[in-house]
Amino acid sequence: MEEKKLYNAVRKFITLADGREVMIETGKLAKQADGSAVVKMGDTMLLGTVVAAKEAKPDTDFMPLQVEYKEKYAAAGRYPGGFMKREGKANDSEILVARLIDRALRPLFPADYHAEVYVTVTLISADKDIQPDALAGLAASAALAVSDIPFGGPISEVRVARIGGQYVINPGFSQMPEADLDIMVGGTIDNILMVEGEMKEVSEEVMLGAIKFAHEEIKKHCAVQIELSKELGKEVKRTYCHEVNDEELRQTVIRELYDKAYAIATSGTMKHEREEKFAALEAEFAARYTEEELVEKAPLIHKYFHDDVQKKAMRNMILDEGKRLDGRRTDEIRPIWCETDYLPAAHGSGLFTRGETQALATVTLGTKLDEKVKDEVLVQGTEQFVLHYNFPPFSTGEAKASRGLSRREIGHGHLAWRALKPMIPLGEENPYAVRIVSDILESNGSSSMATVCAGTLALMDAGVKMKKPVSGIAMGLISDSATGRWAVLSDILGDEDHLGDMDFKVTGTRDGITATQMDIKMDGLSYEILAKALEQARVGRMHILDKLTECIAEPRADYKPFVPRIVQITIPQDMIGSVIGPGGKVIQDIQKTTGTTITITEDDHKGYVDIFGVDKAALDGALARIKQIVAVPEVGETYHGRIRSIVAFGAFVEIMPGKDALLHISEIDYKRFETMDETGLKEGDEIDVKLIGVDPKTGKLKLSRKALLPKPEGYVERERRPREERGERGGRRGHRD
């Protein structure tokens, strides 16, 4: 009897430019979700699922989208670390991937759709050389494409790297060390929605070329999803009604409040004063209604005032007059002041203030033991440089408690980390672990870019030998599709961010871009506008760099006096065991007796020894002992050693820590001894000896004491004949056939 198939899987295939294939499969897994799809490339598989509530919760006037990304350790055949041996809360990397998905999906849901939507992407199989984050956006979008949830996609996300001067789509882990550009790009078949990544001082033209290259690939991914949606009959989405509007009220709000709001917008007042005036204007209008009427009308008044009055007044003011909320020109940067060494007890500190945004950054220098340990599904190792970003509520005047770390703080900190990372010497160039903490004390405009600037100041104040200073700027865009007018804004305010069409952050040195993050909230952003934004950002970055270098032109010549010092030396790989000793006995003794901390790492067939101490004497003492251990004895050199043991044919002398050599009984003196008792030597005696030879086969060392003694008068060295001539066999003297 023929077995009945219990599922109906549909597959579509995407062929990348280099011939690799990506498969999208639906109808096999997670069929009770509103939409589910598996994306497969090589042995890597991601399951994307989406579920949406049937109705919106009462009084919800926003898009309650929640995106989760999770990597299963079993996907790579690994056990989770820690005591529990199961996956726990999302780590930073998973949160960053979830943010990438969220930022591309969120703008495409209908503005009036307010039902809760949950998107989950799970790594269920992992090829060790394929980077799964490049496929996560495609998996999420494919799940939406095969669902009936209203969505303006599909979208896809791809990674673009530039390797050897050539752009590559979705490169593997093994290819990334050679890349000078690494960006993630998300978009629809028509538009770019999101860009984020890091570079090694590339030009604006190179970055723009990478975005164009990515979009050509994204178009193919979207076309396949559209085909899949039509084949499954999912191009028609569910009907919904999540808003009740009052058109008459809308027109009344616009007619009576627009001119007054425009006057407030053009007044050039500071943020809080401006917000108070807008709030008073809205409250004055609402006061005409009774409390009973306001139960229904207050949310609508607030919505119409925000979207149709306040937002349009601000946008029209910029397009009509080229004037912004704080009175600046479109390309003008707010006043900047900087200070270093503000915190006298920190290893390094920098205070950066730009307009109403202020960041206080500190630098702490540590040992290898302080490096961040990474134990992810596909990435293991340590991070020598970390950056942590904190955004307390008081920075925006909010009266609320700070409860844990938000995804936004992780994302903004990661962007600043990417911006500074290429300019921080690591490895042999800098033995210290480096931690930057940025605390945002005021915020009205990009605090992540303020973090980059404050971080640069703090690093140079700490004496970290930065290759070049880095600055950052946030750009915005106001456009009117009806008239074709647009304006690119430099150094945007918070209001210009959430009321505008683009948030585009760019960081870099005088020689090129080091990181970027872009979110686009409009359809049809042309490459002409993007090129204009990049050039205007470059000019702004140079202005900010001038302000930073006026404050501190280069890293301080030395670390602060109270910074613990590190000395780093390299030793042969085969000497690492000698320095550590059996069970760590040797290295522990050195640390205990000198009061230092010593770490040893191995790379490129070398051992790297870092000695961390609070004073020079401690460092010098530990360094001397290690150098003694790893020193290579030289034939002809004299050593002061200690007798470790006495045997019948001589004594073993320790001439260096951990290095014993044989002093044969015949090399103790010019006179002949029959037994070691006649020599008068005993264990623990200290004597001077000369290294006279090294056995080429065994590497054993041969010592002589008599070579350092005056030769007796009339002494004649007796010639020692070869063993065969002496009739010696099998090591037994005097035996003859």
PyMOL commands that set and color helices and strands:
alter all, ss='L'
color gray80, all
select helices_A, chain A and resi 73-76+92-108+133-145+173-178+204-231+247-265+271-286+291-321+368-370+393-396+407-423+427-429+447-462+494-499+527-551+573-580+582-594+616-630+665-667+676-679+706-708
alter helices_A, ss='H'
color red, helices_A
select strands_A, chain A and resi 10-15+21-26+35-41+44-52+65-71+117-125+156-163+166-169+179-187+192-202+336-340+348-354+357-366+372-375+380-383+385-390+433-442+471-480+485-490+502-509+512-520+565-572+597-603+606-613+638-647+650-656+659-664+686-694+701-704
alter strands_A, ss='S'
color yellow, strands_A
deselect
rebuild
show_as cartoon
